[in-house]
Amino acid sequence: MSPHLSLYLKELKGIRLVSAVLIVATVAIVIVVVSDASDGGVHGSMLLVFLPYLSPPVLAGLLIHSITQEWSGNTQHQWLALPVPRATLLLTKLAAVLTLGAAIFVLNTFAVQMVHEQVLDTIQEFQSPSSVPWAIDTNDLWAVATSIFGSTTLLLLGLALAAASLKTIVTRFRGLVTVSVFLGGMWMTGRLAPLAHGRDLTGALDGYLYVALMGAAFGAVGIYLFDRYVDA
């Protein structure tokens, strides 16, 4: 087994408790919503499918905790001494959190698809498909959900990498540093959006791609800071 895969599996094991809680909660929501929608009706419980889509901030917090706990647990010396590039140390933690996010997304979007199809089938018994304006193709449903959830997750995880790296560098006001990184990153993302639009990034490639690219840029800054300035 390659050291990169071993490190990735180690990081997955490190977040197994939080992963289990989030995945079990998502599965429970899927079961409840799909079960209630089996009669083709519209139920208040269907609103539960929005909850797992709110998980990106939780994933960002989990990533920050996964990195900074090496210092709180006094294991940073062994972690930084591993025979892999420092960027790999952060990227494997990021990959583990992304795996959790992908699992939550797939499970929940499957529930949204099932509910959409069941309710749509019921409505189409009384109306023609063209008279249902909110009916969308399954591929379009997955594309829209992926764009929104994926771009938001990548932006917040990129900011999380930057915030975690700074938290390991500074010695005081670490909470303020984290808040400042996220607020500043959000402000910068919005501030640069008109410039990106002028270069046809948001027009041709979609605004969601711009958000994802900003997340990648913040993450790259975090990896650079970690590689250059973080000490055991």
C-alpha positions as CSV (number, residue, x, y, z in Angstrom):
1,M,0.0,0.0,0.0
2,S,1.4,3.4,-1.0
3,P,2.1,5.9,1.8
4,H,-0.4,8.4,0.3
5,L,-3.2,5.8,0.5
6,S,-2.2,4.8,4.0
7,L,-2.3,8.4,5.1
8,Y,-5.7,8.9,3.5
9,L,-7.1,5.9,5.2
10,K,-5.7,7.1,8.5
11,E,-7.4,10.5,8.0
12,L,-10.7,8.7,7.2
13,K,-10.3,6.8,10.5
14,G,-9.6,10.0,12.3
15,I,-13.0,11.5,11.4
16,R,-14.9,8.2,11.6
17,L,-17.1,9.3,14.6
18,V,-18.3,12.5,13.0
19,S,-18.6,10.7,9.6
20,A,-20.8,8.1,11.2
21,V,-23.1,10.7,12.9
22,L,-23.5,12.7,9.7
23,I,-24.1,9.7,7.4
24,V,-26.5,8.0,9.8
25,A,-28.4,11.3,10.1
26,T,-28.5,11.7,6.3
27,V,-29.7,8.1,5.9
28,A,-32.4,8.7,8.4
29,I,-33.6,11.8,6.6
30,V,-33.6,9.8,3.3
31,I,-35.7,7.0,4.7
32,V,-38.2,9.4,6.3
33,V,-38.6,11.6,3.2
34,V,-38.7,8.8,0.6
35,S,-41.1,6.8,2.8
36,D,-43.5,9.8,3.2
37,A,-43.3,10.6,-0.5
38,S,-44.2,7.0,-1.5
39,D,-47.9,8.0,-1.6
40,G,-47.2,10.7,-4.2
41,G,-48.3,13.5,-1.9
42,V,-46.5,16.6,-0.6
43,H,-45.5,16.4,3.1
44,G,-43.8,18.8,5.5
45,S,-41.1,16.2,6.1
46,M,-39.8,16.8,2.6
47,L,-38.2,20.0,3.9
48,L,-35.8,17.8,5.7
49,V,-33.9,17.1,2.5
50,F,-32.5,20.7,2.7
51,L,-30.6,19.9,6.0
52,P,-27.8,17.8,4.6
53,Y,-27.2,20.5,2.0
54,L,-26.3,22.8,4.9
55,S,-23.4,20.6,5.9
56,P,-20.5,22.5,4.1
57,P,-19.9,24.7,7.1
58,V,-19.7,21.6,9.3
59,L,-17.3,20.0,6.9
60,A,-15.1,23.2,7.0
61,G,-15.1,23.1,10.8
62,L,-14.2,19.4,10.7
63,L,-11.3,20.1,8.4
64,I,-9.9,22.9,10.7
65,H,-10.3,20.6,13.7
66,S,-8.6,17.7,11.9
67,I,-5.5,19.9,11.2
68,T,-5.3,21.9,14.5
69,Q,-5.9,18.8,16.7
70,E,-2.4,17.7,15.8
71,W,-1.1,20.5,17.9
72,S,-3.7,20.2,20.6
73,G,-3.0,16.5,20.9
74,N,0.8,17.2,20.7
75,T,1.2,14.8,17.7
76,Q,2.4,17.5,15.3
77,H,6.0,16.3,15.5
78,Q,5.3,12.8,14.3
79,W,2.8,14.1,11.8
80,L,5.2,16.7,10.2
81,A,8.0,14.1,10.2
82,L,6.1,11.7,8.0
83,P,8.1,11.0,4.7
84,V,5.7,12.8,2.4
85,P,5.5,16.4,1.2
86,R,3.8,18.8,3.6
87,A,1.2,19.6,1.0
88,T,0.3,15.9,1.0
89,L,-0.4,16.1,4.7
90,L,-3.1,18.7,4.2
91,L,-4.4,17.2,1.0
92,T,-5.1,13.8,2.6
93,K,-7.1,15.5,5.3
94,L,-8.9,17.5,2.7
95,A,-9.6,14.3,0.7
96,A,-11.0,12.6,3.8
97,V,-13.4,15.4,4.5
98,L,-14.4,15.6,0.8
99,T,-15.2,11.9,0.8
100,L,-17.6,12.5,3.7
101,G,-19.1,15.4,1.9
102,A,-19.6,13.4,-1.3
103,A,-21.3,10.6,0.6
104,I,-23.7,13.0,2.2
105,F,-24.4,14.7,-1.1
106,V,-25.0,11.5,-3.1
107,L,-27.4,10.0,-0.4
108,N,-29.4,13.2,-0.1
109,T,-29.6,14.0,-3.8
110,F,-30.8,10.5,-4.4
111,A,-33.7,11.2,-1.9
112,V,-34.4,14.5,-3.7
113,Q,-34.6,12.6,-7.0
114,M,-36.9,10.0,-5.6
115,V,-39.2,12.6,-4.1
116,H,-39.3,14.6,-7.3
117,E,-40.1,11.7,-9.4
118,Q,-42.8,10.3,-7.1
119,V,-44.6,13.7,-6.7
120,L,-44.3,14.4,-10.4
121,D,-45.8,11.1,-11.3
122,T,-48.8,11.8,-9.1
123,I,-49.3,15.3,-10.5
124,Q,-49.0,14.1,-14.1
125,E,-51.9,11.8,-13.6
126,F,-54.1,14.9,-13.6
127,Q,-52.0,17.4,-15.7
128,S,-49.8,17.2,-18.7
129,P,-46.0,17.2,-18.1
130,S,-45.7,20.6,-19.9
131,S,-48.1,22.2,-17.3
132,V,-45.7,21.4,-14.4
133,P,-43.2,24.3,-14.6
134,W,-40.9,23.0,-11.8
135,A,-40.4,19.5,-13.4
136,I,-36.8,19.1,-14.4
137,D,-34.8,16.3,-16.0
138,T,-32.9,13.9,-13.6
139,N,-29.6,14.8,-15.1
140,D,-30.4,18.5,-14.7
141,L,-31.4,18.0,-11.1
142,W,-28.0,16.3,-10.3
143,A,-26.1,19.0,-12.3
144,V,-27.8,21.9,-10.4
145,A,-27.3,20.2,-7.0
146,T,-23.7,19.3,-7.8
147,S,-23.0,22.9,-8.9
148,I,-24.4,24.5,-5.8
149,F,-23.2,22.0,-3.2
150,G,-19.9,21.4,-4.8
151,S,-18.9,25.0,-5.3
152,T,-20.0,26.0,-1.8
153,T,-18.1,23.1,-0.3
154,L,-14.9,23.8,-2.2
155,L,-15.1,27.5,-1.2
156,L,-15.5,26.8,2.5
157,L,-12.9,24.0,2.6
158,G,-10.4,26.3,0.8
159,L,-11.0,28.9,3.4
160,A,-10.7,26.3,6.1
161,L,-7.3,25.3,4.8
162,A,-6.2,28.9,4.9
163,A,-7.6,29.5,8.4
164,A,-6.1,26.3,9.8
165,S,-2.7,27.1,8.5
166,L,-2.8,30.6,10.0
167,K,-4.1,29.2,13.3
168,T,-1.0,27.0,13.5
169,I,1.3,30.0,12.7
170,V,-0.1,32.7,15.0
171,T,0.1,32.3,18.8
172,R,-2.7,34.6,19.8
173,F,-6.3,35.5,18.8
174,R,-6.7,32.3,16.8
175,G,-10.4,32.4,17.0
176,L,-10.4,36.0,15.6
177,V,-8.0,34.8,12.8
178,T,-10.5,32.1,11.8
179,V,-13.4,34.5,11.7
180,S,-11.4,37.0,9.8
181,V,-10.3,34.5,7.1
182,F,-13.8,33.4,6.4
183,L,-15.3,36.9,6.4
184,G,-12.5,38.3,4.4
185,G,-12.6,35.4,2.0
186,M,-16.3,35.8,1.5
187,W,-15.9,39.5,0.9
188,M,-13.1,39.0,-1.6
189,T,-15.1,36.4,-3.5
190,G,-18.0,38.8,-3.9
191,R,-15.7,41.7,-4.6
192,L,-13.9,39.9,-7.4
193,A,-17.0,38.5,-9.0
194,P,-17.6,41.5,-11.3
195,L,-14.0,41.3,-12.5
196,A,-14.4,37.6,-13.3
197,H,-17.7,38.3,-15.1
198,G,-15.9,40.9,-17.2
199,R,-13.5,38.1,-18.3
200,D,-16.5,35.9,-19.2
201,L,-15.7,33.4,-16.3
202,T,-19.1,33.6,-14.8
203,G,-20.9,34.0,-18.1
204,A,-19.3,31.2,-20.0
205,L,-18.2,28.8,-17.3
206,D,-20.9,29.6,-14.8
207,G,-20.7,31.4,-11.5
208,Y,-20.5,28.2,-9.6
209,L,-17.2,27.4,-11.3
210,Y,-15.9,30.8,-10.2
211,V,-16.8,30.1,-6.6
212,A,-15.1,26.7,-6.8
213,L,-12.0,28.3,-8.3
214,M,-11.9,30.9,-5.5
215,G,-12.0,28.0,-3.0
216,A,-9.1,26.4,-4.8
217,A,-7.1,29.6,-4.7
218,F,-7.7,30.0,-0.9
219,G,-6.8,26.4,-0.4
220,A,-3.5,26.9,-2.4
221,V,-2.7,29.9,-0.2
222,G,-3.3,27.8,2.9
223,I,-1.0,25.0,1.6
224,Y,1.7,27.5,0.8
225,L,1.6,29.1,4.2
226,F,1.6,25.7,5.8
227,D,4.6,24.5,3.7
228,R,6.7,27.6,4.4
229,Y,5.9,28.8,7.8
230,V,4.4,26.1,10.0
231,D,6.7,24.6,12.6
232,A,6.3,21.7,15.0
